[in-house]
Amino acid sequence: MAPDQLIAFCLSALAASMTPGPNNAMLLASGANFGMRRTIPHMAGVVLGFAFMMACVGAGLGGLFIAFPILQDILWAAGTVYLIWLAWKIATATGVGGDAARAHPLTFLQAAGPYAKKH
């Protein structure tokens, strides 16, 4: 990797890891609701998932999209379906306080990837 690419990669990773976003908001809510100890697997999953994503980008995953433009269309379609599914899950959620007896923090695997399994 060229030095200018490495610097850009490192600055991007730094900015993405320090700015507030959905992962930080989920961790804040989980910590407030379940305590730090029960939120540790969720934190570890977020860290591993983010590191994996950055490693894929650093390893040249973007080159695949340049070499095979059809992958961009596939990713666009899969992302659209996922966002529609996610919107449906949010729209049909029970809301704050509804089903508190079954509430639990995300697991390591749920936080590391898009595997939010309903219990």
Backbone as JSON, one array per atom type, in Angstrom:
{
  "sequence": "MAPDQLIAFCLSALAASMTPGPNNAMLLASGANFGMRRTIPHMAGVVLGFAFMMACVGAGLGGLFIAFPILQDILWAAGTVYLIWLAWKIATATGVGGDAARAHPLTFLQAAGPYAKKH",
  "N": [[0.86, -1.18, 0.0], [0.58, 2.18, -0.85], [2.19, 5.03, 0.68], [0.55, 7.39, 0.8], [-1.99, 6.3, 0.51], [-2.11, 4.71, 2.79], [-2.04, 6.65, 4.81], [-4.46, 8.0, 4.27], [-6.23, 5.89, 4.71], [-5.79, 5.38, 7.48], [-6.56, 7.85, 8.62], [-9.24, 7.9, 7.89], [-10.19, 5.65, 9.3], [-9.7, 6.52, 11.9], [-11.36, 8.82, 12.1], [-13.88, 7.61, 11.69], [-14.05, 5.93, 13.87], [-14.17, 7.6, 16.04], [-16.24, 9.43, 15.85], [-19.6, 10.19, 16.81], [-22.09, 7.76, 16.24], [-24.37, 5.25, 14.95], [-23.51, 2.85, 16.22], [-22.23, 3.77, 18.56], [-24.41, 5.01, 19.78], [-26.1, 2.79, 20.19], [-24.5, 1.32, 21.97], [-24.38, 3.09, 24.13], [-27.1, 3.15, 24.9], [-27.45, 0.43, 25.53], [-25.61, 0.13, 27.63], [-26.75, 1.87, 29.5], [-29.2, 0.61, 29.96], [-28.61, -2.08, 30.63], [-26.22, -2.19, 31.99], [-22.61, -1.99, 32.29], [-21.12, -4.4, 32.38], [-22.81, -6.4, 31.24], [-22.91, -5.38, 28.73], [-20.49, -5.7, 27.55], [-19.98, -7.93, 25.66], [-21.39, -6.91, 23.46], [-19.95, -4.54, 22.97], [-17.46, -5.67, 22.25], [-18.19, -7.03, 19.92], [-18.89, -4.88, 18.24], [-16.41, -3.62, 17.98], [-14.86, -5.68, 16.76], [-16.36, -6.13, 14.4], [-16.16, -3.62, 13.14], [-13.37, -3.46, 12.82], [-12.99, -5.63, 11.09], [-14.42, -4.76, 8.84], [-12.87, -2.51, 8.12], [-10.45, -3.77, 7.6], [-11.11, -5.28, 5.35], [-11.6, -3.24, 3.51], [-9.07, -2.07, 3.48], [-7.63, -4.17, 2.42], [-8.24, -4.1, -0.19], [-10.84, -4.46, -1.16], [-12.42, -2.69, -2.55], [-11.33, -2.76, -5.1], [-12.45, -5.01, -6.26], [-15.01, -4.14, -6.88], [-14.44, -2.35, -8.85], [-13.3, -3.99, -10.78], [-15.41, -5.76, -11.29], [-18.17, -4.5, -12.1], [-20.85, -5.28, -11.85], [-21.13, -6.2, -9.3], [-21.56, -3.92, -7.79], [-24.21, -3.29, -8.41], [-25.47, -5.54, -7.34], [-24.81, -5.25, -4.63], [-26.13, -2.83, -4.15], [-28.82, -3.61, -4.51], [-29.06, -5.6, -2.52], [-28.53, -4.05, -0.26], [-30.69, -2.29, -0.36], [-32.88, -4.01, 0.05], [-32.2, -4.89, 2.63], [-32.38, -2.46, 4.09], [-35.1, -1.89, 3.8], [-36.19, -4.09, 5.15], [-35.11, -3.54, 7.7], [-36.38, -1.09, 8.25], [-39.0, -2.02, 8.41], [-38.8, -3.66, 10.69], [-38.28, -1.69, 12.62], [-40.6, -0.15, 12.42], [-42.51, -1.95, 13.32], [-41.78, -2.46, 15.88], [-42.04, -2.93, 19.46], [-41.65, -0.74, 21.09], [-40.56, 1.63, 23.64], [-40.25, 0.19, 26.77], [-42.14, -1.77, 26.21], [-42.4, -5.08, 26.59], [-40.36, -5.53, 28.41], [-39.58, -7.6, 30.04], [-38.35, -9.53, 28.49], [-36.13, -8.27, 27.59], [-32.74, -7.85, 26.52], [-29.2, -7.41, 26.18], [-27.39, -6.94, 23.05], [-25.71, -9.73, 21.56], [-22.29, -10.86, 21.08], [-21.93, -11.79, 18.38], [-24.23, -10.72, 17.17], [-23.69, -8.0, 17.35], [-21.33, -7.82, 15.88], [-22.03, -8.23, 13.27], [-24.75, -8.03, 10.83], [-26.8, -9.49, 12.3], [-29.22, -9.42, 13.91], [-30.96, -11.17, 15.79], [-34.19, -12.06, 16.85], [-35.29, -12.66, 20.11]],
  "CA": [[0.0, 0.0, 0.0], [1.35, 3.41, -0.95], [2.1, 5.84, 1.9], [-0.61, 8.28, 0.79], [-3.18, 5.48, 0.75], [-2.08, 4.31, 4.2], [-2.43, 7.82, 5.61], [-5.9, 8.2, 4.06], [-6.91, 4.77, 5.4], [-5.69, 5.6, 8.93], [-7.38, 9.0, 8.98], [-10.63, 7.47, 7.76], [-10.49, 4.76, 10.43], [-9.72, 7.35, 13.11], [-12.59, 9.62, 12.09], [-15.04, 6.74, 11.82], [-14.11, 5.31, 15.2], [-14.31, 8.61, 17.09], [-17.44, 10.24, 15.71], [-20.8, 9.47, 17.28], [-22.86, 7.12, 15.18], [-25.35, 4.28, 15.47], [-22.91, 1.9, 17.16], [-22.05, 4.44, 19.84], [-25.73, 5.21, 20.38], [-26.57, 1.49, 20.69], [-23.71, 0.97, 23.14], [-24.83, 3.97, 25.2], [-28.4, 2.66, 25.35], [-27.26, -0.87, 26.15], [-24.95, 0.35, 28.92], [-27.71, 2.49, 30.41], [-30.27, -0.34, 30.27], [-28.17, -3.38, 31.13], [-24.96, -2.08, 32.72], [-21.41, -2.17, 31.48], [-20.69, -5.8, 32.32], [-23.63, -7.14, 30.28], [-22.74, -4.76, 27.43], [-19.14, -6.0, 27.04], [-20.01, -8.68, 24.4], [-21.84, -5.99, 22.42], [-18.8, -3.69, 22.65], [-16.46, -6.48, 21.54], [-18.71, -7.28, 18.59], [-18.77, -3.65, 17.46], [-14.98, -3.41, 17.67], [-14.43, -6.67, 15.78], [-17.05, -5.88, 13.13], [-15.57, -2.43, 12.53], [-12.02, -3.82, 12.4], [-13.12, -6.5, 9.92], [-14.81, -3.92, 7.71], [-11.72, -1.69, 7.73], [-9.45, -4.67, 7.02], [-11.56, -5.6, 3.99], [-11.36, -2.05, 2.68], [-7.62, -1.94, 3.34], [-7.1, -5.27, 1.61], [-8.53, -3.85, -1.59], [-12.17, -4.9, -1.56], [-12.93, -1.75, -3.56], [-10.85, -3.19, -6.41], [-13.42, -5.96, -6.81], [-16.12, -3.39, -7.45], [-13.95, -1.75, -10.09], [-13.11, -5.08, -11.74], [-16.7, -6.38, -11.58], [-19.2, -3.49, -11.8], [-22.13, -5.9, -11.5], [-21.16, -6.32, -7.84], [-22.16, -2.69, -7.25], [-25.66, -3.43, -8.53], [-25.88, -6.56, -6.37], [-24.71, -4.63, -3.31], [-27.19, -1.84, -4.08], [-30.08, -4.33, -4.32], [-29.05, -6.23, -1.19], [-28.63, -2.98, 0.73], [-32.06, -1.78, -0.4], [-33.72, -5.01, 0.72], [-31.88, -4.86, 4.05], [-32.92, -1.24, 4.68], [-36.55, -2.05, 3.87], [-36.43, -5.02, 6.26], [-34.81, -2.83, 8.93], [-37.46, -0.14, 8.46], [-40.16, -2.8, 8.86], [-38.55, -4.06, 12.07], [-38.43, -0.51, 13.46], [-42.01, 0.24, 12.39], [-43.34, -2.91, 14.06], [-41.19, -2.68, 17.21], [-42.98, -2.69, 20.55], [-41.41, 0.58, 21.68], [-39.91, 1.71, 24.95], [-40.98, -0.41, 27.88], [-43.09, -2.82, 25.85], [-41.71, -6.36, 26.58], [-39.13, -5.36, 29.18], [-39.21, -8.86, 30.68], [-37.5, -10.29, 27.59], [-35.06, -7.41, 27.11], [-31.39, -8.32, 26.73], [-28.25, -6.71, 25.31], [-26.96, -7.69, 21.88], [-24.6, -10.64, 21.76], [-21.08, -10.56, 20.31], [-22.17, -12.01, 16.95], [-25.23, -9.77, 16.7], [-23.04, -6.69, 17.23], [-20.26, -7.87, 14.88], [-22.61, -8.28, 11.93], [-26.18, -7.7, 10.79], [-27.53, -10.7, 12.69], [-30.05, -9.08, 15.06], [-31.94, -12.25, 15.95], [-35.18, -11.75, 17.87], [-35.45, -13.72, 21.11]],
  "C": [[0.9, 1.23, 0.0], [1.18, 4.25, 0.31], [0.89, 6.78, 1.92], [-1.92, 7.52, 1.02], [-3.26, 5.05, 2.21], [-2.51, 5.45, 5.1], [-3.93, 8.07, 5.48], [-6.7, 7.12, 4.79], [-6.93, 5.01, 6.91], [-6.55, 6.77, 9.37], [-8.87, 8.67, 8.89], [-11.04, 6.58, 8.94], [-10.58, 5.56, 11.72], [-11.0, 8.16, 13.19], [-13.82, 8.76, 12.32], [-15.17, 6.15, 13.21], [-14.37, 6.32, 16.31], [-15.59, 9.43, 17.0], [-18.65, 9.47, 16.23], [-21.59, 8.93, 16.09], [-23.78, 6.09, 15.78], [-24.75, 3.28, 16.45], [-22.72, 2.53, 18.53], [-23.38, 4.66, 20.54], [-26.28, 3.89, 20.93], [-25.81, 1.08, 21.95], [-24.12, 1.82, 24.34], [-26.15, 3.47, 25.77], [-28.27, 1.32, 26.06], [-26.61, -0.73, 27.53], [-25.91, 0.93, 29.94], [-28.78, 1.49, 30.86], [-29.8, -1.59, 30.98], [-26.89, -3.33, 31.96], [-23.78, -2.43, 31.84], [-21.04, -3.64, 31.32], [-21.49, -6.59, 31.29], [-23.49, -6.58, 28.87], [-21.38, -5.09, 26.81], [-19.17, -6.86, 25.76], [-20.45, -7.81, 23.21], [-20.68, -5.08, 22.0], [-17.76, -4.45, 21.84], [-16.91, -6.77, 20.12], [-18.61, -6.06, 17.69], [-17.33, -3.43, 17.04], [-14.52, -4.4, 16.61], [-15.07, -6.44, 14.41], [-16.46, -4.68, 12.4], [-14.16, -2.75, 12.01], [-12.05, -4.7, 11.15], [-13.47, -5.7, 8.67], [-13.61, -3.1, 7.22], [-10.62, -2.56, 7.1], [-9.83, -5.05, 5.59], [-11.32, -4.44, 3.05], [-9.87, -1.9, 2.43], [-7.0, -3.01, 2.47], [-7.46, -5.12, 0.13], [-9.88, -4.34, -2.06], [-12.77, -3.98, -2.62], [-12.5, -2.12, -4.96], [-11.78, -4.2, -7.06], [-14.58, -5.24, -7.49], [-15.72, -2.69, -8.74], [-13.82, -2.83, -11.17], [-14.43, -5.7, -12.18], [-17.82, -5.41, -11.21], [-20.56, -4.07, -11.43], [-22.26, -6.07, -9.98], [-21.75, -5.08, -7.18], [-23.67, -2.77, -7.31], [-26.2, -4.45, -7.53], [-25.86, -5.98, -4.96], [-25.82, -3.6, -3.12], [-28.53, -2.54, -3.79], [-30.15, -4.97, -2.93], [-29.19, -5.18, -0.1], [-30.04, -2.41, 0.79], [-33.0, -2.73, 0.32], [-33.48, -4.99, 2.22], [-32.47, -3.62, 4.72], [-34.45, -1.29, 4.78], [-36.92, -2.99, 5.02], [-36.2, -4.33, 7.6], [-35.9, -1.81, 9.25], [-38.72, -0.85, 8.96], [-40.01, -3.21, 10.32], [-38.74, -2.87, 13.02], [-39.9, -0.11, 13.54], [-42.89, -0.69, 13.22], [-42.77, -3.22, 15.45], [-42.2, -2.31, 18.29], [-42.79, -1.35, 21.22], [-40.78, 0.48, 23.05], [-40.82, 1.1, 26.01], [-41.93, -1.52, 27.51], [-42.4, -4.18, 25.86], [-40.38, -6.28, 27.32], [-38.67, -6.65, 29.83], [-38.27, -9.68, 29.81], [-36.32, -9.48, 27.08], [-33.7, -7.99, 27.45], [-30.45, -7.54, 25.81], [-27.91, -7.58, 24.1], [-25.8, -8.61, 22.24], [-23.41, -10.19, 20.91], [-21.35, -10.68, 18.82], [-23.22, -11.06, 16.39], [-24.6, -8.39, 16.48], [-21.98, -6.68, 16.14], [-20.8, -7.87, 13.46], [-24.09, -7.99, 11.97], [-27.05, -8.91, 11.15], [-28.38, -10.44, 13.92], [-31.21, -10.06, 15.15], [-32.91, -11.89, 17.08], [-35.35, -12.94, 18.81], [-36.85, -13.73, 21.65]]
}
